[in-house]
């Protein structure tokens, strides 16, 4: 039974995840699900301000980052869960270089205000007190770490996700629940985390200065262009204190405490109450499985635990919920591949076809605006990402973008030292893998907005059938456009 066909009994559990690198269109899938009207609670247990999602609701384009899409629907509670890294409010750095880079970065409060201005703040917001709090200095730390890594920098979104994760698991971060403390308690917690943060940034400033001066002129230019400043001069003439700004940062904390306290509550208890009431629950796993810090393409990974067992646990549910409740676990993959950041990309298209798909698909980062790297569909990556995920159906999004190409390629296997690999085992360097393509005929027909499988050209159905056959799961949802309900609901094997 498809995720979009409501079961006869109440209390359904719906999990949406991306088995690759993210950007597969989970927001549209969730919006299409919410539009059916039976979901009462949406939980986003992981992720942060570093990733964005675009959806069209009632014909209007909306950009989501930290807020779950459920906030745009009346009668729905949108919950930010236990391991979602929350950047609460835009911070105004006094240092001009940091200000140019980061003062425009919107926080959760700006995202709420934007949706309110557009008339789409319709649901109820809940934020877990366990959620780690991204501090302004984490953004500066992210930038410094990228300089230190260069020329092998990861290409992060510089939104502080790596630094806050390191601080959180290193037991030196604030959490949203700290905002519930009185002024004395909050100040005490702030003073507890400040010394180690200050020492970390002091060391990083020195390391970044040394590293930058050792880079080639070309590598220095790349970093200067990326961060829009003369980094050499800035690193020589500033200390770590410009990244901390302790007085301004504490004032910022006090301000956001007053704004966010009304929304802080135990998300796990909301989920438990939802289960007791036998209401319907949707869980959004942000990012993609190939970015998992353990199972992904390390070190080109994110900081979120992107797997079905993890997102269930971080939503307050036992892992047995999948089998016990007959949950719908939908894996989303794009009809072609995209990737933001550095790292090996076996099927990357660095030619006019890649440029065409990038422009036609508007493949630019929702948060960063960076051009996404584009390639042919890699089923080895998808198959590896689906391992141990308990998926029971597939969504293939953005099929309409492939219209007009006379020939298409799919990569069902890699060639590695004369061996054919259909998954990527741990220890096999992906840099040494070559795509083993299957070539298929394309189609000229514009399929934008098509809602019936029978209206697709035979070449598109062949393309979808190959995906279902190779991955071993039925395709139950096909995206044919960005707007709400521009999709095909089917059961294609």
C-alpha angles and dihedrals in degrees: 000000000000123000088242095055107083113227119239093248124064125241099064120176117214123185123188119194141162115230096197133038102316129255092093096131102263090151092063091047091051093047091050088051094047091049089066087071105227103095111100101175132033119189125194100189099174141026131061146207092313094079131054137194130202125211137167115225121180088348095305125115113236128185118211126189115149099004119080114238090244089080088076093061125077115237093024126113113217111204129194105208141218101282100033107121106228122208096189108189142003110268124212110222112202092210106092096220094050089041092055091050103040114015090086094052106115120223132205092280092055090048090053091048092049093054091046090053090051092049095245102110093104107133135062123271125219125180124193115238086220093064112115116244118232109220123207091248090061088069091053090045090053090055093047092049090053090053091050091050094048132153083027095046117153098228096239122181087246091232095129098256097132095045095048091048091051091048093046095051088040088058095242107109139096120241131209090254089066087070088068091064122097119257093270092049094048092048090050092052090047092052089049096059097035101077096054092043090051093049091048093052093044090056093044093052090055093045092046091051092051093044095048093051089052094054124098119258090254093051091048090051091051091055093043090052092047094051095033097231146080096271094184093060093041094051091047095051104040139062131214090265091080087064095049105040090179099193095046090045093052091049087051090052093051091050096050091046090066093046100046105034094089091060099048113105141134104285092188089060090050089054091047090051090048090054092047090052090047091233126152121270131193124196122198117205105199126208119020138284092245086064093054108130092229105029100028134084094293128233090018090069141110129244099248126101097236107190136102095249091049097048091046093052093044088051091055097259131121119244089244088070089090096061098027096054100031090241123201108236110186120190113205122209129171118237086242131021130264134178136182120206135016129317138091115306109187098193098039116147112216095175142075092291090057091047090050094051091046093053096039092047094041088233101186125124113271092218103027103029088223117149110257119230110245132208147153118289111283110206093178088064091046094047091049091047092052093057112124091356100117090224116171102180143026134226116200108198134195096021088149091067090069093060113118097031112121094205133027134192132209124188109217094164144018127230108226118176091327094314124112112229122194092179130027109246120210111270096029108118107232089207088071095051121100122199116251101208135206111206120216133182116258129217134240098205117107104236097182111144096005110155102179125070091217090062093062118097114255091248091060091050090050089052092051093044091054090053092050092046094048096046097038098229132103119256104231101166130041121186115221100168144355098259125096111279094008089135145095120241110204145133105240121173 
